[in-house]
Amino acid sequence: MITFLLLLGAMSVYGQGGHNHGHEHSCIHNNHQQRTASQVVASVIDDMEKDGDGTLSPTEVTDEFVTNYDKDDNGEVSEDEFVHQWHHRYHDVRPFAGYLFHHFDMNDDLKLTDKDVVAMQVFLDADGDGKVSIAEFQASMMSLYKNCVSSHGH
């Protein structure tokens, strides 16, 4: 857990965790429906956690972030697809959704695939038990939101 917290701390100090591909992405969080970060994260978890076991399996994460976001059915999610879908579903501003995309794109290839989900599972498994609990996912997401500046009225 300490390693995980240190990693998240390093991400906040050094920017976007190295996942920015030379592009600048806004880390200003604003939600068009004035939903708080906690409310958005709770919605994301509700959309992913289908079997009620308190963990997020690779299948659940893939179904949410790859299958549901892959609008052209090519087996991968582009930044444009992700940003459009995240904005549409959770109402966070598009630049913030791009910021999230680059955190989820674990291998920095500018697309989300099942390979990113596997890497994300390893990264998020803070206690090393081989599973990503709701609490582990929530802590990571809240860190991403809290490391951004809130902006209202834009």
C-alpha positions as CSV (number, residue, x, y, z in Angstrom):
1,M,0.0,0.0,0.0
2,I,2.8,2.4,0.8
3,T,4.4,1.7,-2.6
4,F,1.1,2.5,-4.3
5,L,0.7,5.7,-2.4
6,L,4.2,6.8,-3.2
7,L,3.6,6.0,-6.9
8,L,0.4,8.1,-6.8
9,G,2.3,10.9,-5.0
10,A,5.0,10.8,-7.7
11,M,2.3,11.1,-10.4
12,S,1.0,14.2,-8.8
13,V,4.4,15.8,-8.4
14,Y,5.7,14.9,-11.8
15,G,2.5,15.6,-13.7
16,Q,0.5,13.0,-15.6
17,G,2.4,9.9,-14.7
18,G,4.5,10.0,-17.8
19,H,1.5,9.1,-20.0
20,N,1.2,12.2,-22.0
21,H,2.9,11.3,-25.3
22,G,4.4,14.8,-25.7
23,H,0.9,16.2,-25.7
24,E,-0.3,18.6,-23.0
25,H,-3.6,17.6,-21.5
26,S,-5.6,19.8,-19.2
27,C,-5.8,18.6,-15.7
28,I,-8.6,20.9,-14.8
29,H,-11.7,19.0,-13.6
30,N,-15.1,20.5,-14.4
31,N,-18.3,18.6,-14.7
32,H,-21.2,19.9,-16.8
33,Q,-23.7,18.6,-14.4
34,Q,-21.7,19.8,-11.3
35,R,-21.2,16.2,-10.2
36,T,-18.4,15.8,-7.7
37,A,-15.4,13.5,-8.3
38,S,-16.9,11.1,-5.8
39,Q,-20.2,11.0,-7.6
40,V,-18.5,10.3,-11.0
41,V,-16.2,7.6,-9.6
42,A,-19.2,5.9,-7.9
43,S,-21.0,5.9,-11.3
44,V,-18.0,4.4,-13.0
45,I,-17.7,1.7,-10.4
46,D,-21.5,1.0,-10.7
47,D,-21.1,0.7,-14.5
48,M,-18.2,-1.7,-14.1
49,E,-18.9,-3.9,-11.1
50,K,-21.4,-6.3,-12.6
51,D,-21.1,-9.4,-10.4
52,G,-21.2,-7.7,-6.9
53,D,-18.1,-9.5,-5.6
54,G,-16.4,-6.2,-4.6
55,T,-13.6,-6.6,-7.1
56,L,-13.1,-5.4,-10.7
57,S,-12.1,-8.3,-12.9
58,P,-10.2,-7.8,-16.1
59,T,-13.4,-8.8,-18.0
60,E,-15.5,-6.2,-16.2
61,V,-12.9,-3.4,-16.9
62,T,-12.5,-4.5,-20.5
63,D,-16.2,-4.6,-21.0
64,E,-16.6,-1.1,-19.7
65,F,-13.5,0.7,-21.1
66,V,-12.8,-1.2,-24.3
67,T,-16.0,-2.9,-25.5
68,N,-18.4,-0.1,-24.6
69,Y,-16.2,2.7,-25.8
70,D,-15.0,1.1,-29.0
71,K,-17.5,2.7,-31.4
72,D,-15.9,1.6,-34.6
73,D,-15.6,-2.1,-33.4
74,N,-11.9,-2.4,-34.3
75,G,-10.9,-3.9,-30.9
76,E,-9.3,-0.8,-29.5
77,V,-10.4,2.6,-28.2
78,S,-8.9,5.7,-29.6
79,E,-8.5,8.9,-27.5
80,D,-11.3,10.5,-29.4
81,E,-13.6,7.5,-28.8
82,F,-12.7,7.5,-25.1
83,V,-13.1,11.3,-24.6
84,H,-16.4,11.3,-26.4
85,Q,-17.9,8.4,-24.4
86,W,-16.5,9.6,-21.0
87,H,-17.9,13.1,-21.6
88,H,-21.2,11.7,-22.7
89,R,-21.6,9.3,-19.8
90,Y,-20.1,11.2,-16.9
91,H,-20.2,14.8,-18.1
92,D,-16.6,15.6,-17.2
93,V,-15.1,18.2,-19.6
94,R,-13.3,16.7,-22.7
95,P,-9.7,17.9,-21.7
96,F,-10.1,16.1,-18.4
97,A,-11.3,12.9,-20.1
98,G,-8.2,13.1,-22.3
99,Y,-6.1,13.3,-19.2
100,L,-7.8,10.1,-17.9
101,F,-7.3,8.4,-21.2
102,H,-3.5,8.9,-21.0
103,H,-3.5,7.4,-17.5
104,F,-5.4,4.4,-18.7
105,D,-3.2,3.9,-21.8
106,M,-0.6,2.0,-19.8
107,N,1.7,1.2,-22.7
108,D,1.5,4.7,-24.3
109,D,0.4,3.5,-27.7
110,L,-2.5,6.0,-28.0
111,K,-5.2,3.3,-27.8
112,L,-6.9,1.3,-25.0
113,T,-7.0,-2.5,-25.4
114,D,-7.2,-5.5,-23.2
115,K,-3.4,-5.2,-22.9
116,D,-3.8,-1.9,-21.1
117,V,-6.5,-3.5,-18.8
118,V,-4.1,-6.2,-17.8
119,A,-1.3,-3.6,-17.0
120,M,-3.8,-1.5,-15.2
121,Q,-4.9,-4.4,-13.1
122,V,-1.3,-5.0,-12.0
123,F,-0.8,-1.3,-11.3
124,L,-4.0,-0.9,-9.3
125,D,-3.5,-4.1,-7.2
126,A,-2.1,-2.1,-4.2
127,D,-2.1,-5.0,-1.8
128,G,-0.7,-7.6,-4.2
129,D,-3.5,-10.1,-3.8
130,G,-4.0,-10.5,-7.5
131,K,-7.4,-8.7,-7.5
132,V,-8.4,-5.0,-7.9
133,S,-10.8,-4.2,-5.1
134,I,-13.4,-1.4,-5.4
135,A,-11.5,0.5,-2.8
136,E,-8.2,0.2,-4.8
137,F,-9.8,1.5,-7.9
138,Q,-11.7,4.2,-6.1
139,A,-8.5,5.4,-4.4
140,S,-6.6,5.6,-7.7
141,M,-9.4,7.4,-9.4
142,M,-9.9,9.9,-6.6
143,S,-6.2,10.6,-6.7
144,L,-6.4,11.5,-10.4
145,Y,-9.4,13.8,-9.7
146,K,-7.8,15.4,-6.6
147,N,-4.5,16.0,-8.4
148,C,-6.4,18.3,-10.8
149,V,-7.6,21.8,-10.2
150,S,-11.3,22.2,-9.9
151,S,-12.8,24.8,-12.1
152,H,-16.4,25.9,-12.0
153,G,-18.3,28.0,-14.5
154,H,-16.4,27.0,-17.6
